[in-house]
Amino acid sequence: MAPRIHDHVKRAPRTRLLSRVKGYFFPGEAARILGLDGIDYHQLRRILRITSGPDSLRAPSRKWTRFTFKDLLLVRRALDLAGGIDALKPRRHLRLKRVQEACTALRDRFDIADPLTSANLRLDGRAIVAQLDGVTFEPATGQTILEIQHGIRREITQIQSHLKKRLDSEAKGLHEDRRFLQRSKSRHCTVLTIR
């Protein structure tokens, strides 16, 4: 297993960016900014290659990786789709293959240069689901998904609100009946005591 980013011995790169060039972060800084304590350098770099596009997937270089602010956002989005920060805990792992397949499919089939920001991606169970122009589908297979669940949720919400109103009105009626019984008992008691 590759060493953790925060545990490794710090070395300076051969050529460091000039101090006046701002907006670039080294992997340790990127991990600290994103709150990724359990990630190793290999995972972080692989996520960056997935988010960067097909050119970076073919030829990984041996140069020091530098992250821009946009890269940080893309890495965070890909990390959420791959299982989140909880997947970095011991005995768990990131599911980067499904993120890579979804991004590759969106780039190849739909000519989307930056799928993580251009398409609405979310996890639906174990599959990554994309939404483009109101159509929901699985990018890896191209299978469209019917949004029946949304309609069912709306109906369930309507039924729940109707039942709540009905229960509230019945509870109010029971409360009034209870008050009537208490008043009649108190009158009956006073009548009995008067006789």
Secondary structure, DSSP 4 states (H G I P E B T S, - for coil): -PPBTTTSPP---SSPPPTT--S-B-HHHHHHHHT-TT-BHHHHHHHHHHHH-HHHHH---SSPP-B-HHHHHHHHHHHHHTT-GGGGSTT----HHHHHHHHHHHHHHH--S-HHHHSEEEEETTEEEEEETTEEE-TTT--B---HHHHHHHHHHHHHHHHHHHHHHHHHHHHHHHHHHHHHHHHHHHHHHH-
